[in-house]
């Protein structure tokens, strides 16, 4: 099991989850619209869940069905960040 950050984080990026992660598996850079959990680094501790002010973080086996694509987005980010940024923009277009 790993934890997954979902759509509620897009354009919020509160970063409270980053501050409490004991293994620094949550990453972001300025051009990202959300933060991402590296499933290879996540130790499944759940420390990130409660600090999230928008309830964007779920255990992968507890994800709502409509958020299932975020499992791949979080994992793929660490292989192709630009490609994932484009997918996020397609899922939730930027407001004009």
Secondary structure as a PSIPRED ss2 file (coil, helix, strand):
# PSIPRED VFORMAT (PSIPRED V4.0)

   1 X C   1.000  0.000  0.000
   2 X C   1.000  0.000  0.000
   3 X E   0.000  0.000  1.000
   4 X E   0.000  0.000  1.000
   5 X E   0.000  0.000  1.000
   6 X C   1.000  0.000  0.000
   7 X H   0.000  1.000  0.000
   8 X H   0.000  1.000  0.000
   9 X H   0.000  1.000  0.000
  10 X C   1.000  0.000  0.000
  11 X C   1.000  0.000  0.000
  12 X C   1.000  0.000  0.000
  13 X C   1.000  0.000  0.000
  14 X C   1.000  0.000  0.000
  15 X C   1.000  0.000  0.000
  16 X H   0.000  1.000  0.000
  17 X H   0.000  1.000  0.000
  18 X H   0.000  1.000  0.000
  19 X H   0.000  1.000  0.000
  20 X H   0.000  1.000  0.000
  21 X C   1.000  0.000  0.000
  22 X C   1.000  0.000  0.000
  23 X C   1.000  0.000  0.000
  24 X C   1.000  0.000  0.000
  25 X C   1.000  0.000  0.000
  26 X E   0.000  0.000  1.000
  27 X E   0.000  0.000  1.000
  28 X C   1.000  0.000  0.000
  29 X C   1.000  0.000  0.000
  30 X C   1.000  0.000  0.000
  31 X C   1.000  0.000  0.000
  32 X C   1.000  0.000  0.000
  33 X C   1.000  0.000  0.000
  34 X C   1.000  0.000  0.000
  35 X C   1.000  0.000  0.000
  36 X E   0.000  0.000  1.000
  37 X E   0.000  0.000  1.000
  38 X C   1.000  0.000  0.000
  39 X C   1.000  0.000  0.000
  40 X C   1.000  0.000  0.000
  41 X C   1.000  0.000  0.000
  42 X C   1.000  0.000  0.000
  43 X C   1.000  0.000  0.000
  44 X C   1.000  0.000  0.000
  45 X C   1.000  0.000  0.000
  46 X C   1.000  0.000  0.000
  47 X H   0.000  1.000  0.000
  48 X H   0.000  1.000  0.000
  49 X H   0.000  1.000  0.000
  50 X H   0.000  1.000  0.000
  51 X H   0.000  1.000  0.000
  52 X C   1.000  0.000  0.000
  53 X C   1.000  0.000  0.000
  54 X C   1.000  0.000  0.000
  55 X C   1.000  0.000  0.000
  56 X C   1.000  0.000  0.000
  57 X E   0.000  0.000  1.000
  58 X E   0.000  0.000  1.000
  59 X E   0.000  0.000  1.000
  60 X H   0.000  1.000  0.000
  61 X H   0.000  1.000  0.000
  62 X H   0.000  1.000  0.000
  63 X C   1.000  0.000  0.000
  64 X C   1.000  0.000  0.000
  65 X H   0.000  1.000  0.000
  66 X H   0.000  1.000  0.000
  67 X H   0.000  1.000  0.000
  68 X C   1.000  0.000  0.000
  69 X H   0.000  1.000  0.000
  70 X H   0.000  1.000  0.000
  71 X H   0.000  1.000  0.000
  72 X H   0.000  1.000  0.000
  73 X H   0.000  1.000  0.000
  74 X H   0.000  1.000  0.000
  75 X H   0.000  1.000  0.000
  76 X H   0.000  1.000  0.000
  77 X H   0.000  1.000  0.000
  78 X C   1.000  0.000  0.000
  79 X C   1.000  0.000  0.000
  80 X C   1.000  0.000  0.000
  81 X H   0.000  1.000  0.000
  82 X H   0.000  1.000  0.000
  83 X H   0.000  1.000  0.000
  84 X H   0.000  1.000  0.000
  85 X H   0.000  1.000  0.000
  86 X H   0.000  1.000  0.000
  87 X H   0.000  1.000  0.000
  88 X H   0.000  1.000  0.000
  89 X H   0.000  1.000  0.000
  90 X H   0.000  1.000  0.000
  91 X H   0.000  1.000  0.000
  92 X C   1.000  0.000  0.000
  93 X C   1.000  0.000  0.000
  94 X C   1.000  0.000  0.000
  95 X C   1.000  0.000  0.000
  96 X C   1.000  0.000  0.000
